[in-house]
Amino acid sequence: MAVLAAVLAGALVMAGCGGGGDEAGDGRTLKLWHYEAPNSAMGIAWKQAIEEFKKSHPGVTVKVEEKGFEQVQKTASMVLNSGDAPDLMEYNKGNATAGLLSRQGLLTDLTPEVTKRGWDKPLSEGVRTTSRYDAQGVMGSGNWYGIPNYAEYTMVFYNKALFDRYRVKVPATFDEFTAALKAFRAKGVTPLASAGAEYPAHQYLYQLALSRADRSWVDAYERYEGEPDFHDAAWTYGATTFADWVKKGYIARSSSGAKAEDAGASFIAGKYPMFFSGSWWFGRFRSEMKDQWGTFRWPGSRLTLGSGGNLWVVPKGAKNKKLAYDFIDITMKKGIQNTLGNHGGVPVAADASAITDPKSKALIQDFTAYSEGDGLAFYPDWPVPGFYDTLVSETQKLISGSAEPDAYLDALEKAYDAGAPKG
């Protein structure tokens, strides 16, 4: 999830190679897809990685094609099953995405390269989970089908200027958080930016559920290590509280048709005092927001949405796999990792002393606290293929008031049971 609707701006970048390519390829072209915004931490870091690739691989062309997150999400299986597959692409992680492609035989098993190049060494256990998939496409064990070279997690972004203007205290506890929501609403301000046509509306709900959950609850839901109960205390609290927040005006009913970009852009424009979303927005807010802003962890919850970042995957049909492996290797190097960390990303292999930006240091410290405390709870759309669409459509009904929490949870349970592995 996490997850962006941003498009990389760029066409061709020239780079080069001293060695040969795979037998099926020309060894002189690396076809690369990724969908990070140019001013995001990842977009900046990958641009630097391409420049370094040039120096070590003279003569190779790197073709970066414009792709959007939603476009890749919906067409990956079809494209990778054709002759148009890239050599390397950024792809979403979890059972419903990378796991599904691995089960379909569309991804290259990277285990030999992981062993050879040591890509696993800097990755914490929580970050590794989404890199490995078993024969059923379930994350957490089996072969390596993707490499994350950054991590991500969710937090509450807040506009300091709006908090000051309306004299609202920045919350440190959940009670203070709900008091802030109430205070803004009493002054005619909708406190939370959200979007129902994509994320993050259902991520708000999942975070509310997580505040009443534990690791066994997450593993039952995400990894099939037990039977999830969609009408248990956690899910019920998440759905009923979310619906209540909409009724109270903390989340606008009009957000039902909004997309993630709409929510993020509205927060940047100073229309909302708070926005619960992921670290992937961090670099963009830093470069585009005029108002002073900050972040805080979701109060009163040991768990939050988060994981290793999107994966570098090598399609089974890639023609120049050696070049793809070399590029992954470069993105894991200290220089690239340090750049990522200093531009608002969460690196997995940076030098801590090299991260000098104060906000970036705080971002990484909060992630480390979650990671070391076993607090990364993945994303709600991961368990089964197609579940993202179910979450979006059903959460829209909660926002519009056309469905009650019990019916919402019934719909989730039905879709989950239909897609989960049997036996």
Residue, then its C-alpha position, 0 to 999 in steps of 0.5 A: m500500500a503502501v501505494l502511489a498514483a504518481v507517474l515518473a516523468g522521463a523518457l529515455v536515459m542513456a546508460g551503458c554496460g561493460g559486460g554482456g547480457d542474457e542469451a535472449g537479450d542484447g545486453r545493451t538495453l535495460k527496460l525499466w518501469h517505476y512509478e515514483a514522482p520525480n520529486s519523491a525520495m525514491g524518484i530522486a534516488w533512482k535518478q541518481a542510481i541511473e547516473e551511477f549505472k551509466k558510469s559502470h555500464p557504458g554503452v547501454t540504453v536505459k529505457v524508462e517508460e511512463k507508468g502509473f501505479e493503478q495502470v501497473q496494478k491492473t495490467a501486470s499479469m497480462v503484460l508480463n505474460s506477453g513479449d512486452a515485459p520490462d527487464l526490471m519493474e517496481y511492483n506492489k508487495g503482498n499476496a494479492t500482487a507480487g505473491l499472485l505473480s510469483r504463483q502464476g510463474l511470471l516472476t524470476d526467482l531471485t534467491p541465487e542473486v540474493t545469496k550471491r550479492g547479499w541483498d538480504k543482509p541489511l533487511s530487518e525481518g519485518v522488511r523481508t516478509t514481503s520479499r519471499y513467497d511460498a508456492q501458494g503466493v503467500m508472503g513470509s517464506g519460500n523463495w525471494y521474488g522481490i527486493p525492497n530497497y526502502a521501507e514505508y509506514t503510515m503516520v499522521f501529517y499535520n499542518k502546524a499553521l492550521f493548528d496554530r490558527y484554530r488554537v488546537k493542541v497537537p495530540a499525543t494520546f488518542d483522547e487528545f486526537t479525538a478532541a482535536l477532531k472535535a475542536f476543528r469540526a466545531k470551528g467549521v473545519t473538516p479535520l481529515a483529508s481522505a479519499g474513497a475512490e482509492y486509498p486512504a479511506h480504507q486505511y483509516l479504517y484498518q488503522l482504527a482496527l489495528s489499535r485494538a489488534d495484536r500480531s496474531w490478529v495481523d498474521a491470521y488476516e494477512r498470512y492465513e495463520g489462523e481464522p480471521d473474524f471480520h466481526d470481532a472487536a477490532w474490525t467492529y471498532g474500526a468500521t463503526t468508528f470510521a462510520d461515526w467519524v463520517k457522520k460527525g464530519y471528521i471525514a467529508r462525505s464528498s471524499s467518497g469520489a476523491k482519489a489519493e492525489d486529490a487528498g494529498a493535494s488538498f493537504i498541500a494546499g492547506k485545506y485540511p489540518m491532518f492527513f493520515s497516509g504513508s511516508w511516500w508523501f514525505g518528500r513531496f510535502r517537503s518540496e511543495m508545502k508552503d505551510q509548516w508541517g509535521t508528523f506524529r505516530w497514530p496515538g494509542s496504537r502499537l501497530t500501524l500500516g507499513s512494510g518494506g517498500n515496493l519491490w524491484v521484481v524481474p519478470k520471468g520473460a525479461k531479456n536482460k536479467k544481468l543488467a536488472y540485477d546490476f541496477i538493483d545492486i546499485t540501489m542498495k549501495k550506501g550513496i543511493q541509500n543516503t540520498l533516499g534518506n536525506h530526501g524523506g525516504v526510509p532507507v534500508a541500508a544507509d549510514a545513520s550518520a549521513i542522514t542530516d535532515p532533521k525531519s528525515k531523521a525523525l521519520i527514520q527514527d519512528f520507523t525504526a521504533y515500529s520495526e524493532g517493536d514488531g509494529l508493521a502490520f502491512y496493508p489491508d488490501w494484501p491478503v487476496p487478489g482483487f481485495y483492493d477493489t472490494l475495500v474501495s467500493e465497500t468503504q465508499k458505501l460507508i462514506s456515503g451512508s448507503a451501507e452500515p458497518d455490519a453489512y460492510l464487514d459481511a462484504l469484506e468477509k465474503a470477498y476474503d473467503a472467496g479469495a483465500p487459499k483453501g485447506 
